[in-house]
């Protein structure tokens, strides 16, 4: 399988995965709107919600990286920009994981 076909497949798979996760995300935070931060954090700390949030973050950042790579390859195609895209999305993922992990494991201080 060529890189282009893999990229296309991964992009479509992440899109399909994001549909139900986005519905969950919007529903979760619509119900949480106006609640105190501690209550929202407590609700997000449950195993199901934290797993869904982790999956949502992972799929979203992966989809972002794939989409930005297509734009870079189509309009700029400099290896530097592709590498910066990978670094940016990796850092965004790490910061998101640390934030979610702190919220779930440590809770609200």
N, C-alpha and C positions, 0 to 999 in steps of 0.2 A: 504494500500500500504506500503510495507516495505521501510526501509531507502535506501537500495541498488537500488531499482527500482526508487525511487524519485531522487536519485543522478544521475542515468543513464539518466532519462528523462530531468532533469535540464541541464545536460551536453550537451545533444543533442539539446535542445531548444536554449541554449546560442550559440551553434555552428551555428545553422541555422540563428539566429538573427545577428551574427557577419559577415556573408557572405556579405550582401548588405552594412552593415555599414563599413566594411573594404574597399570595392570598393569605397564608398563615401570618406573615409578618404584618401586613396591613390590618388584619383582624385583631391580632394580639395588641398592637399599639393603639388601635382605635378604642378597644375596651379599656386600655390603660390610660387613656387621655384624661388629664385632670387629677389623676391619683398622685399621692406623694411618691417621691423618688424611692423611698425605702420599700414601699409596697410593690412598685414595679420591679425593683431589683429582686425582691423576694419571689415574686411570680416568675421572673426570668431564671431564677436559680433552681427551679424544679428540673429534674433530669430530662423530661421530654422537651420542655421549652429551651433548655440550654443546648440540647442536641440539635433541635431544629434551627436554632440561631447559629450554631457552629456550621451546620450544613449550608444555611443561607449565605453566611459570610464567605465560606469556601467557594461555593458555586458562583456567587456574584463577582468575587475578585478574579476567579479563573476566567469567567466570561468577559470581564473588563480587559484582562490581559490579552485574550484572544482577539477581541474587537480592536483594541489599540494596535495590535500587531498587524492586522489587516490594513488599517489606515496607514501605518508607517510603511509597510511594504508597497502599497499602491501609490503613495504620493511622495515619499521621501526616500526610502530605502537606503538608509545609512545604517550600518551595523551598530554604530554607537547608539542610535535611537532605539533600536530593538533591545540592546542590552540595558539601556536606561529604563525602558518599559518593564523589563523583567525585574530589575532592581526595585523600581518604584512599587510594583504590584507585590513583590515579596515583602518589602518593608511594611506596606499597608496590611498585608495578611498577618505579619508578626505582631504589629501593634494591635490589631483587632483581636488576635488570640490572647495576648497578654491582658487586654482590657476585659474580655469575656471571662478569662480564667480568674482574674482578680475578683470580678463580680460574683462568680459562681463559688469559688473556693474560699475567699476571704470574706465576702459579703460587704456590707456597707459599714464603713468605719465612722 
